[in-house]
Amino acid sequence: MVYAVGYDEDTKDLEVVFNTGKIWVYKDVPPDVYKKLLNSNSVGSFMLNNIIDCYSEDRIN
């Protein structure tokens, strides 16, 4: 589901590259949520339960 993630601490933007090649940016994601994402057993499940539809999002491509 998730190929790569990146996080900007200044803007709190979480950038996610999915296996499909689509890139989404999730806005105002708190640093602790990003850290929990990185430490989760399943990044995909964490995204579905804690980020997707929980934060404002923009598709980049």
Contacts in CASP RR format, 6 or more apart in sequence:
PFRMAT RR
TARGET T0000
AUTHOR 0000-0000-0000
METHOD contacts of the structure
MODEL  1
MVYAVGYDEDTKDLEVVFNTGKIWVYKDVPPDVYKKLLNSNSVGSFMLNN
IIDCYSEDRIN
1 18 0 8 1.000
1 19 0 8 1.000
1 43 0 8 1.000
1 44 0 8 1.000
1 47 0 8 1.000
2 16 0 8 1.000
2 17 0 8 1.000
2 18 0 8 1.000
2 19 0 8 1.000
2 43 0 8 1.000
2 44 0 8 1.000
2 47 0 8 1.000
3 17 0 8 1.000
3 18 0 8 1.000
3 19 0 8 1.000
3 21 0 8 1.000
4 16 0 8 1.000
4 17 0 8 1.000
5 14 0 8 1.000
5 15 0 8 1.000
5 16 0 8 1.000
5 17 0 8 1.000
5 34 0 8 1.000
5 37 0 8 1.000
5 38 0 8 1.000
5 43 0 8 1.000
6 14 0 8 1.000
6 15 0 8 1.000
6 16 0 8 1.000
7 13 0 8 1.000
7 14 0 8 1.000
7 15 0 8 1.000
7 29 0 8 1.000
7 31 0 8 1.000
7 34 0 8 1.000
8 15 0 8 1.000
9 31 0 8 1.000
11 27 0 8 1.000
12 27 0 8 1.000
12 28 0 8 1.000
12 29 0 8 1.000
12 30 0 8 1.000
12 31 0 8 1.000
13 25 0 8 1.000
13 26 0 8 1.000
13 27 0 8 1.000
13 29 0 8 1.000
14 25 0 8 1.000
14 26 0 8 1.000
14 29 0 8 1.000
14 33 0 8 1.000
14 34 0 8 1.000
14 37 0 8 1.000
14 51 0 8 1.000
14 55 0 8 1.000
15 23 0 8 1.000
15 24 0 8 1.000
15 25 0 8 1.000
15 60 0 8 1.000
16 23 0 8 1.000
16 24 0 8 1.000
16 25 0 8 1.000
16 26 0 8 1.000
16 47 0 8 1.000
16 51 0 8 1.000
17 23 0 8 1.000
18 24 0 8 1.000
21 61 0 8 1.000
22 59 0 8 1.000
22 61 0 8 1.000
23 59 0 8 1.000
23 60 0 8 1.000
23 61 0 8 1.000
24 57 0 8 1.000
24 58 0 8 1.000
24 59 0 8 1.000
24 60 0 8 1.000
25 57 0 8 1.000
25 58 0 8 1.000
25 60 0 8 1.000
26 51 0 8 1.000
26 52 0 8 1.000
26 55 0 8 1.000
26 56 0 8 1.000
26 57 0 8 1.000
27 55 0 8 1.000
27 56 0 8 1.000
27 57 0 8 1.000
27 58 0 8 1.000
28 55 0 8 1.000
28 56 0 8 1.000
29 51 0 8 1.000
29 55 0 8 1.000
33 50 0 8 1.000
33 51 0 8 1.000
36 46 0 8 1.000
36 50 0 8 1.000
37 43 0 8 1.000
37 46 0 8 1.000
37 47 0 8 1.000
37 50 0 8 1.000
37 51 0 8 1.000
40 46 0 8 1.000
END
